[in-house]
Amino acid sequence: MFDLIGYGERAGSGLPKIFQNWREQLWRLPELREKFNPEQTLLLMRMMSLLPDAVMNSLESRFGSEFNELSQEQKLALATVSIEGSVTHARIKEMSDIHPHDLSKELKDLVSRRFLQSAGATRAMVYTFAGVPVVDTEGTVQSRLDAIPDQDKESPLHNGDTPLHKKFGPRYEAINQKVFSLLKGKKRTSPDLMRQAILIICENDFVSVEEIATMLSRSRDSVSVHYVSKMVKEGLLELRYPENISHPHQAYRSRK
């Protein structure tokens, strides 16, 4: 790890060495973020593949066969939204050599096909999954999405015959609409709201963590660690396989 971040190198060589090594490992490039309260400049160094298998499987489950027809940059954009909650033109440029004009066309295509929704102007736009409010774990205000027109927020659904459509049948749209109505317009999605959304999703069926994460546009680990595990301990969710907590097909249902 110390070799990867250039520990002990001469002054001024650290950042270029970090970025070079992250590219060689095919990891998501480090991201510089500025915070104002308190005043901090953070360097986020994720030792994570650009296109992790778990994320790709989740996106394929969410969008169906249409996802496989997308370009590499479009898949990268969706994977970034899945992992980080949102993506920008600049963020994709940090991870790809695609020409800026071509990237703008790729992102515009994702919006027109309702994979993503956008807020902002030109290359300052912020992209998130269509119809899904941003879940901000740091508690900042969702001000960048306030400019999204209401017609772009009417439904959280992506049309298609996905595994989730098949699992829930005609109830899929009703479940998504309940969750969307619960989260819509919130400046910050609190843990309590997330728990309510999970209880709605698991109301009548045993649902896996992967399926819950897909419907909420969250990472599997986040849903499992911060919500599902705690809700099981609190008696809010029951296990499909209570005798084997780590069962590979474990799923959860809201307790009546």
C-alpha positions as CSV (number, residue, x, y, z in Angstrom):
1,M,0.0,0.0,0.0
2,F,2.8,2.4,0.9
3,D,4.4,1.7,-2.5
4,L,1.1,2.4,-4.3
5,I,0.6,5.8,-2.8
6,G,4.3,6.8,-3.3
7,Y,5.2,6.9,0.4
8,G,8.7,8.2,0.8
9,E,9.0,9.6,-2.7
10,R,10.5,13.0,-3.3
11,A,8.2,16.0,-2.6
12,G,5.7,16.7,-5.3
13,S,5.7,13.2,-6.9
14,G,3.0,11.7,-4.6
15,L,-0.2,12.5,-6.5
16,P,0.9,11.6,-10.0
17,K,2.3,8.3,-8.7
18,I,-1.0,7.5,-6.9
19,F,-3.0,8.1,-10.1
20,Q,-0.6,6.1,-12.2
21,N,-0.7,3.1,-9.9
22,W,-4.5,3.2,-9.6
23,R,-4.8,3.2,-13.5
24,E,-2.4,0.2,-13.7
25,Q,-4.5,-1.7,-11.2
26,L,-7.7,-0.9,-13.1
27,W,-9.1,0.6,-10.0
28,R,-11.5,3.6,-9.7
29,L,-9.2,6.7,-9.8
30,P,-8.8,8.6,-6.6
31,E,-11.2,11.6,-6.2
32,L,-10.4,15.0,-4.7
33,R,-13.3,16.4,-2.8
34,E,-13.6,19.8,-1.1
35,K,-15.7,20.3,2.1
36,F,-16.5,23.6,3.6
37,N,-17.8,22.7,7.1
38,P,-15.3,21.9,8.4
39,E,-12.8,23.1,5.7
40,Q,-11.2,20.0,4.3
41,T,-9.7,18.7,1.1
42,L,-10.2,14.9,0.9
43,L,-8.5,12.4,-1.3
44,L,-10.8,9.3,-1.7
45,M,-8.7,6.3,-2.7
46,R,-11.0,3.4,-3.5
47,M,-9.2,0.1,-4.1
48,M,-12.1,-1.0,-6.2
49,S,-12.5,-2.2,-9.8
50,L,-13.9,0.3,-12.3
51,L,-16.6,-2.3,-13.1
52,P,-17.0,-4.7,-10.2
53,D,-18.8,-7.9,-10.9
54,A,-21.4,-7.4,-8.1
55,V,-22.3,-4.0,-9.4
56,M,-22.5,-5.2,-13.0
57,N,-24.8,-8.0,-12.0
58,S,-27.0,-5.6,-10.0
59,L,-27.3,-3.3,-13.0
60,E,-28.1,-6.1,-15.3
61,S,-30.8,-7.2,-12.9
62,R,-32.1,-3.7,-12.7
63,F,-32.2,-2.8,-16.4
64,G,-32.4,-6.2,-18.1
65,S,-30.9,-7.0,-21.6
66,E,-30.8,-3.3,-22.5
67,F,-27.9,-2.8,-20.1
68,N,-25.7,-5.2,-22.1
69,E,-26.2,-3.2,-25.3
70,L,-24.7,0.0,-23.8
71,S,-21.2,1.3,-24.5
72,Q,-18.3,0.8,-22.1
73,E,-18.5,4.5,-21.0
74,Q,-22.3,4.2,-20.4
75,K,-21.8,1.1,-18.3
76,L,-19.1,3.0,-16.4
77,A,-21.4,5.9,-15.8
78,L,-24.2,3.6,-14.4
79,A,-21.7,1.7,-12.3
80,T,-20.4,5.0,-10.8
81,V,-23.9,6.1,-10.0
82,S,-24.5,2.7,-8.3
83,I,-21.3,3.0,-6.2
84,E,-21.1,6.7,-5.5
85,G,-24.8,7.8,-5.8
86,S,-24.2,10.2,-8.7
87,V,-21.8,11.0,-11.5
88,T,-20.7,14.0,-13.5
89,H,-19.1,14.5,-16.9
90,A,-15.8,15.4,-15.2
91,R,-15.9,12.3,-13.0
92,I,-16.2,10.0,-16.1
93,K,-13.3,11.9,-17.8
94,E,-11.1,11.0,-14.8
95,M,-11.7,7.3,-15.6
96,S,-11.9,7.3,-19.4
97,D,-10.0,8.7,-22.4
98,I,-13.2,9.3,-24.4
99,H,-13.5,12.6,-26.1
100,P,-15.5,15.2,-24.1
101,H,-18.0,15.7,-26.9
102,D,-18.6,12.0,-27.4
103,L,-19.0,11.5,-23.6
104,S,-21.7,14.3,-23.6
105,K,-23.6,12.4,-26.3
106,E,-23.3,9.1,-24.3
107,L,-24.7,10.7,-21.1
108,K,-27.5,12.4,-23.1
109,D,-28.5,9.1,-24.5
110,L,-28.7,7.5,-21.0
111,V,-31.0,10.3,-20.0
112,S,-33.2,10.1,-23.1
113,R,-33.6,6.3,-22.5
114,R,-34.4,7.0,-18.8
115,F,-31.4,5.1,-17.4
116,L,-30.4,8.4,-15.7
117,Q,-31.9,11.8,-14.9
118,S,-29.9,15.0,-14.9
119,A,-29.8,18.3,-13.1
120,G,-27.7,21.4,-13.8
121,A,-26.4,22.9,-17.0
122,T,-24.0,21.6,-19.7
123,R,-21.0,19.7,-18.4
124,A,-21.8,20.7,-14.8
125,M,-24.8,18.4,-14.8
126,V,-25.2,15.8,-12.1
127,Y,-26.6,12.4,-13.1
128,T,-28.5,10.0,-10.9
129,F,-30.8,7.0,-11.5
130,A,-34.1,8.1,-13.0
131,G,-36.8,8.8,-10.5
132,V,-34.6,7.9,-7.4
133,P,-33.9,10.7,-4.9
134,V,-30.2,11.0,-3.9
135,V,-29.4,9.3,-0.6
136,D,-26.7,11.4,1.0
137,T,-24.9,9.6,3.8
138,E,-22.9,12.8,4.7
139,G,-26.1,14.7,5.3
140,T,-25.6,17.4,2.7
141,V,-28.6,19.0,1.0
142,Q,-29.9,17.6,-2.3
143,S,-29.8,21.1,-3.8
144,R,-28.2,19.9,-7.1
145,L,-31.4,18.0,-7.9
146,D,-33.9,20.7,-7.2
147,A,-33.9,21.8,-10.8
148,I,-35.1,18.5,-12.2
149,P,-38.5,19.0,-13.8
150,D,-41.4,17.2,-12.2
151,Q,-42.2,15.1,-15.3
152,D,-38.8,13.5,-15.0
153,K,-39.6,12.4,-11.5
154,E,-43.0,10.8,-12.2
155,S,-41.9,7.2,-11.9
156,P,-38.9,5.3,-10.5
157,L,-39.5,2.5,-12.9
158,H,-37.4,1.5,-15.9
159,N,-39.5,-0.3,-18.4
160,G,-38.3,-3.8,-19.2
161,D,-38.7,-7.5,-18.4
162,T,-36.2,-7.7,-15.6
163,P,-35.8,-10.4,-12.9
164,L,-37.4,-8.1,-10.4
165,H,-40.5,-7.6,-12.7
166,K,-40.7,-11.4,-12.9
167,K,-40.3,-11.9,-9.1
168,F,-43.0,-9.4,-8.0
169,G,-45.3,-9.6,-11.1
170,P,-48.0,-7.0,-11.3
171,R,-47.1,-5.8,-7.8
172,Y,-43.7,-4.5,-8.9
173,E,-45.0,-1.1,-10.0
174,A,-47.0,-0.7,-6.9
175,I,-44.0,-1.5,-4.7
176,N,-41.8,0.9,-6.6
177,Q,-44.4,3.7,-6.5
178,K,-44.8,3.3,-2.7
179,V,-41.1,3.5,-2.2
180,F,-40.8,6.4,-4.6
181,S,-43.7,8.3,-2.9
182,L,-42.0,7.8,0.5
183,L,-38.6,9.2,-0.6
184,K,-39.7,11.8,-3.2
185,G,-38.9,15.4,-2.5
186,K,-36.9,14.7,0.7
187,K,-33.9,16.9,1.1
188,R,-32.1,14.1,2.9
189,T,-33.1,10.4,3.0
190,S,-32.8,9.6,6.7
191,P,-32.1,6.0,8.0
192,D,-35.7,5.8,9.3
193,L,-37.1,6.5,5.8
194,M,-34.7,3.9,4.3
195,R,-36.0,1.3,6.9
196,Q,-39.6,2.1,6.0
197,A,-38.7,1.6,2.3
198,I,-37.1,-1.8,3.0
199,L,-40.2,-2.9,5.0
200,I,-42.4,-1.9,2.0
201,I,-40.2,-3.9,-0.4
202,C,-40.2,-7.0,1.9
203,E,-43.9,-6.7,2.9
204,N,-45.2,-9.8,1.2
205,D,-42.2,-11.7,-0.2
206,F,-38.8,-12.9,0.9
207,V,-36.4,-10.5,-0.9
208,S,-32.6,-10.8,-1.1
209,V,-30.2,-8.1,-0.1
210,E,-29.1,-7.7,-3.7
211,E,-32.7,-7.2,-4.8
212,I,-33.4,-4.6,-2.0
213,A,-30.2,-2.8,-3.0
214,T,-31.2,-2.7,-6.7
215,M,-34.6,-1.3,-5.9
216,L,-33.1,1.4,-3.6
217,S,-30.1,2.1,-5.9
218,R,-27.7,1.4,-3.0
219,S,-24.7,-0.8,-2.8
220,R,-25.3,-4.3,-1.4
221,D,-22.8,-3.8,1.4
222,S,-24.4,-0.6,2.5
223,V,-27.9,-2.2,2.6
224,S,-26.7,-5.3,4.4
225,V,-24.5,-3.6,7.1
226,H,-26.5,-0.4,7.8
227,Y,-30.0,-1.7,7.5
228,V,-30.9,-5.3,7.0
229,S,-28.7,-6.8,9.6
230,K,-29.9,-4.4,12.2
231,M,-33.5,-4.8,11.3
232,V,-33.2,-8.6,11.7
233,K,-31.8,-8.1,15.2
234,E,-34.6,-5.7,16.0
235,G,-37.2,-8.2,14.9
236,L,-38.4,-6.1,12.0
237,L,-37.4,-8.7,9.3
238,E,-37.5,-12.4,9.4
239,L,-35.1,-14.8,7.6
240,R,-36.0,-17.3,4.9
241,Y,-33.3,-19.6,6.4
242,P,-33.2,-18.8,10.1
243,E,-31.1,-21.9,10.8
244,N,-28.3,-20.7,8.5
245,I,-27.8,-16.9,8.5
246,S,-25.1,-17.1,5.8
247,H,-27.2,-19.2,3.4
248,P,-26.3,-18.3,-0.2
249,H,-30.0,-17.8,-1.0
250,Q,-30.8,-15.9,2.2
251,A,-33.8,-13.5,1.9
252,Y,-35.8,-11.3,4.2
253,R,-39.5,-10.6,4.8
254,S,-41.2,-8.0,7.0
255,R,-42.7,-9.4,10.1
256,K,-46.4,-9.1,10.4
